[in-house]
Amino acid sequence: MAPTARRAWPWYLASAHPIDGDEAQAVAAAADAARNYTPGVLARHARPGDEPARHALLTRDGTWVVLVRQRHRECHLRVSVARLMHSTQEKEHRPSP
């Protein structure tokens, strides 16, 4: 039996949504995003009234893994809740005159 090739899906941070509230509100916002968010690559090509196919799985750790498909395009999303622990602002060094 020949081994099957596995297709690697690149994951990247597409967006972050600060939630003013407790963890329960953040979990509810993640569930809403998993059920309703349509990636731009699909939304750009959608016609009025189109609704993509959606398969949403909730993992044991509370992360949503979502497959959104429309016509010949598909996107995989991972929606999770995280607490921001560290952040820095960009600094630009000014060259000496």
N, C-alpha and C positions, 0 to 999 in steps of 0.2 A: 504494500500500500504506500503510495507516494504521500509525503507530508503536504498538507494544504498550506498555502500562503495566507498569512493573517494580514489584514489591512490595518495599518496603524492610523488612528484618528488623532490629528493634532489638537490638543486642548490649549486654550489660552483664555485669559481673563477678558471677556467681552464687555462686561459692565459690572459696576458695583453700585448698589443702592443703599445709602445710609438709611437706617430705620430709627426714628425717634420713638422709642418705646422699649418694652421688655422682650425677652427671648420668644415668648409666645407670638408676639406681633411679627417678629422676624421670620419665624417658622411659617406663619400664615402668608406672609409676602412671598416666601420661596415657593410655597405650594401654588399660589396664584400665578406666579411667573411660569412655573412648570406646566400649568394647565392652559395658559393664555398667550405667552410670549411667542411672537413669530419673528424669526431672524430676518434681518434686512435683505439677505440674498433671496429669500423666498417672497418677502413682502414686495420687493421691487418688481417682481415678475407676475404678481397676482392680479387677477381681474376683479372688478367689483363683485362681491358676493362669494368669492372663492374662500374655501376653508381647507387648510391643509390637514392631512392625516396626522394623528398624534398618538404616540404610545409613550406613556409616562410610567416609569418604575420608581418606587420608593425603596431605597436600600435600608438595611438594618441600622446604619448610622445616621439616617435622616436625610441623606443626599438624594436628590431626584436625578435620574438619568432619563433623558427625553429624546425620542426620535421624532422629528417633524419632517414630513415628506409632502411634496406637491409636484405633480407631473414627474419630470425626470430629475428633480433636485431633491436632496435630502440634507438635513443638518442634525447633528447630535449635540445635545445640550447637557450640561451638568450644572445643576442648581443646588447650592448649599448655603448654609448659614455659617458665618464666621464673625468673630469679634476682632476688630482692628486693634492690634497690639502695639504697633509702631508706625510712624509716618514721618517723613521729612519733606521739606519743600525744596524745589530746585534752586540752586545758586549758580549764578554765572560769574566767572572771574573776569574782572575788567583788566585788559592788558595795560601795562605801564606805557605812558606817552613817550 
